[in-house]
């Protein structure tokens, strides 16, 4: 989708109620990072606004917000945005869903790709793996539940290695610290040094929604709302899909 097409589709929304260029500060988790950055570059070109974004893991984002760091916009998993609204850190009613992602598996680049096409094959892969990487974010918490559901939590417990908040699971896989690893698909498909194998098999998959919310202390709330409208416009869907996500 050409930048001009996207800009034309939402131009009336971008400038409504605003005068001059704004500097928008955003705090975001990492699952939507690649798609978001491509869209932000188009937004900046179309509007003249400048967007500065801090990317980190979910736990780090929560800590930054709890510490009172100032931002205009927050992007996290939808339920986490709801939590921030309850805590008074995000504006009530400001949550807008952006994109969703499932969890997937990856191996070190060039390594044999295990069979994960069915729940039984997936279970065998987990049991035969020497080591398993997972995150501190939504996908990591979900995977612990998957191990329980498959009845192998105790058997794989000693194989698990969790990344610190903000560190991609791909780091563990690429370095050989873990044989396989799980994270949001969007965080695996572009990571250097690994091969993305595929999504969790149907009945074990769960899509995580990532959403935006206006920070309660936003200085550029109108510009932040315009950014959200831009990245969630129907014309942004091809870019979102290109980066391993599905539009909201």
C-alpha positions as CSV (number, residue, x, y, z in Angstrom):
1,X,0.0,0.0,0.0
2,X,1.5,3.3,-1.1
3,X,2.1,6.0,1.5
4,X,0.0,8.5,-0.4
5,X,-3.0,6.1,-0.5
6,X,-2.9,5.6,3.3
7,X,-2.4,9.3,3.9
8,X,-5.4,10.2,1.7
9,X,-7.6,7.7,3.5
10,X,-7.1,9.2,6.9
11,X,-5.9,12.8,6.2
12,X,-9.1,14.3,7.5
13,X,-8.6,12.5,10.8
14,X,-4.9,13.4,11.2
15,X,-5.3,17.2,11.2
16,X,-8.7,17.6,12.9
17,X,-8.3,19.9,15.9
18,X,-4.5,20.2,15.7
19,X,-2.3,23.0,14.6
20,X,1.4,22.5,13.7
21,X,3.6,19.5,14.2
22,X,3.6,17.6,17.5
23,X,6.2,15.4,19.2
24,X,4.4,12.2,20.3
25,X,6.1,10.0,23.0
26,X,5.0,6.3,22.9
27,X,5.8,3.4,25.2
28,X,5.3,0.0,23.6
29,X,5.8,-3.7,24.1
30,X,7.6,-5.4,21.2
31,X,5.2,-7.8,19.5
32,X,3.9,-5.1,17.1
33,X,7.2,-3.3,16.7
34,X,8.1,-4.0,13.0
35,X,4.6,-3.2,11.6
36,X,4.3,-0.2,13.9
37,X,7.6,1.3,12.8
38,X,6.8,1.0,9.1
39,X,3.4,2.7,9.7
40,X,4.9,5.4,12.0
41,X,7.4,6.3,9.2
42,X,4.5,6.9,6.9
43,X,2.6,8.8,9.6
44,X,5.5,11.1,10.2
45,X,5.9,11.8,6.4
46,X,2.2,12.4,5.9
47,X,1.7,14.7,9.0
48,X,5.0,16.3,9.9
49,X,4.6,15.0,13.5
50,X,7.6,13.3,15.2
51,X,7.1,10.0,17.0
52,X,9.6,8.8,19.6
53,X,9.0,5.3,20.8
54,X,10.5,3.3,23.7
55,X,10.2,-0.5,23.1
56,X,10.5,-2.9,26.0
57,X,9.1,-6.1,27.5
58,X,5.8,-6.2,29.3
59,X,7.2,-6.2,32.8
60,X,9.5,-3.3,32.0
61,X,6.6,-1.3,30.5
62,X,4.6,-1.9,33.6
63,X,7.4,-0.7,35.8
64,X,8.0,2.5,33.7
65,X,4.3,3.3,34.0
66,X,4.3,2.6,37.7
67,X,7.3,4.9,38.1
68,X,5.4,7.7,36.6
69,X,7.4,8.1,33.3
70,X,5.5,10.5,31.0
71,X,4.1,9.3,27.6
72,X,1.3,10.2,25.3
73,X,0.5,6.7,24.1
74,X,0.8,3.2,25.4
75,X,0.8,0.0,23.3
76,X,0.5,-3.3,25.1
77,X,-1.6,-6.5,25.1
78,X,-5.3,-5.5,25.4
79,X,-5.9,-6.8,28.9
80,X,-2.7,-4.9,30.0
81,X,-4.2,-1.7,28.7
82,X,-7.3,-2.4,30.6
83,X,-5.2,-2.9,33.7
84,X,-3.5,0.5,33.1
85,X,-6.9,2.1,32.8
86,X,-7.9,0.7,36.2
87,X,-4.7,1.9,37.7
88,X,-5.4,5.4,36.3
89,X,-2.3,5.4,34.0
90,X,-4.4,5.3,30.8
91,X,-7.6,7.2,29.9
92,X,-10.8,5.4,30.4
93,X,-12.4,4.5,27.0
94,X,-9.3,5.2,25.1
95,X,-8.3,1.6,24.3
96,X,-8.2,0.9,20.5
97,X,-7.3,-2.6,19.3
98,X,-4.3,-2.5,16.9
99,X,-3.3,-6.0,15.8
100,X,-3.2,-9.6,17.0
101,X,-0.7,-12.4,17.0
102,X,-0.5,-16.1,17.8
103,X,2.4,-17.9,19.4
104,X,4.9,-19.8,17.3
105,X,8.0,-21.9,17.4
106,X,11.5,-21.3,16.0
107,X,14.8,-23.2,15.9
108,X,18.4,-22.1,15.2
109,X,19.0,-21.2,11.6
110,X,19.7,-24.3,9.6
111,X,18.6,-26.7,12.3
112,X,16.0,-29.4,11.4
113,X,12.5,-28.2,11.8
114,X,10.5,-30.4,14.2
115,X,6.9,-31.5,13.4
116,X,4.3,-29.4,15.2
117,X,1.5,-30.0,12.8
118,X,-0.8,-31.6,15.4
119,X,-1.1,-31.6,19.2
120,X,0.4,-35.1,19.4
121,X,3.4,-34.2,17.2
122,X,3.8,-30.9,19.2
123,X,3.8,-32.8,22.5
124,X,6.5,-35.2,21.1
125,X,8.6,-32.3,20.0
126,X,8.5,-30.7,23.4
127,X,9.4,-34.0,25.1
128,X,12.3,-34.6,22.8
129,X,13.7,-31.1,22.9
130,X,16.8,-30.6,25.0
131,X,16.0,-27.1,26.0
132,X,13.0,-24.7,25.5
133,X,13.0,-20.9,25.5
134,X,10.0,-18.7,26.4
135,X,9.3,-15.1,27.3
136,X,8.1,-13.1,30.3
137,X,5.4,-11.6,28.1
138,X,1.9,-12.9,27.2
139,X,3.2,-15.7,25.0
140,X,5.4,-17.0,27.8
141,X,2.6,-17.1,30.3
142,X,0.4,-18.8,27.8
143,X,3.0,-21.5,27.0
144,X,3.2,-22.5,30.6
145,X,-0.6,-23.2,30.5
146,X,-0.1,-25.2,27.2
147,X,2.5,-27.4,29.0
148,X,-0.1,-28.0,31.8
149,X,-2.8,-28.7,29.3
150,X,-0.7,-31.3,27.5
151,X,0.1,-32.9,30.9
152,X,3.9,-32.5,30.5
153,X,4.6,-29.5,32.7
154,X,6.7,-31.5,35.2
155,X,8.6,-33.2,32.4
156,X,9.7,-30.0,30.6
157,X,10.2,-27.9,33.7
158,X,13.9,-28.6,33.9
159,X,14.4,-27.7,30.2
160,X,12.8,-24.2,30.4
161,X,14.8,-21.0,30.1
162,X,13.0,-17.7,30.4
163,X,14.3,-14.5,28.9
164,X,14.5,-11.3,31.0
165,X,11.9,-8.7,30.1
166,X,12.7,-7.0,26.9
167,X,15.0,-9.7,25.5
168,X,13.7,-11.6,22.5
169,X,13.5,-15.4,22.7
170,X,15.2,-15.5,19.4
171,X,18.4,-14.4,21.3
172,X,18.4,-17.7,23.1
173,X,17.7,-19.8,20.0
174,X,20.3,-18.0,17.8
175,X,23.0,-18.4,20.4
176,X,22.3,-22.1,21.0
177,X,21.2,-21.6,24.6
178,X,17.9,-23.3,23.7
179,X,17.1,-25.8,21.0
180,X,13.7,-24.4,20.4
181,X,11.8,-21.4,21.6
182,X,8.3,-19.8,21.7
183,X,7.2,-16.2,21.3
184,X,4.6,-14.2,19.4
185,X,5.0,-15.0,15.7
186,X,5.6,-11.4,14.9
187,X,8.7,-11.5,17.2
188,X,10.1,-14.6,15.5
189,X,9.6,-14.1,11.7
190,X,12.2,-11.3,11.3
191,X,14.8,-12.3,13.9
192,X,18.2,-13.0,12.5
193,X,19.9,-16.3,13.2
194,X,16.7,-18.4,13.6
195,X,14.2,-20.2,11.4
196,X,10.5,-19.8,12.1
197,X,8.9,-23.2,12.1
198,X,5.2,-22.4,12.4
199,X,2.3,-21.6,14.7
200,X,1.0,-23.7,17.6
201,X,-1.4,-26.3,16.2
202,X,-5.0,-25.2,16.0
203,X,-6.5,-26.3,19.3
204,X,-3.5,-25.1,21.3
205,X,-3.2,-21.7,19.6
206,X,-4.5,-18.5,21.2
207,X,-4.4,-15.1,19.6
208,X,-3.2,-12.2,21.7
209,X,-4.7,-8.7,20.9
210,X,-2.4,-5.7,21.2
211,X,-4.0,-2.4,21.8
212,X,-3.2,1.3,22.2
213,X,-4.3,3.6,25.0
214,X,-3.9,7.3,25.7
215,X,-1.7,7.9,28.7
216,X,-3.5,9.8,31.5
217,X,-0.8,12.4,31.5
218,X,-0.6,12.9,27.7
219,X,0.6,16.3,26.5
220,X,-0.2,15.5,22.9
221,X,-3.4,13.5,23.3
222,X,-4.9,14.7,20.0
223,X,-1.8,13.9,18.0
224,X,-1.6,10.5,19.7
225,X,-5.2,9.8,18.8
226,X,-4.4,10.7,15.2
227,X,-1.5,8.2,15.2
228,X,-3.8,5.5,16.5
229,X,-6.3,6.2,13.8
230,X,-3.5,6.0,11.2
231,X,-2.1,2.7,12.3
232,X,-5.5,1.1,12.7
233,X,-7.0,2.3,9.4
234,X,-8.1,-0.4,7.0
235,X,-5.4,0.7,4.6
236,X,-2.8,-0.3,7.1
237,X,-3.8,-4.0,7.1
238,X,-1.4,-5.2,4.4
239,X,1.6,-3.8,6.4
240,X,0.3,-5.4,9.6
241,X,-0.1,-8.8,7.9
242,X,3.4,-8.5,6.3
243,X,4.9,-8.6,9.7
244,X,3.3,-11.7,11.1
245,X,0.3,-10.1,12.6
246,X,-3.4,-9.9,11.9
247,X,-5.4,-6.6,11.9
248,X,-7.7,-6.1,14.9
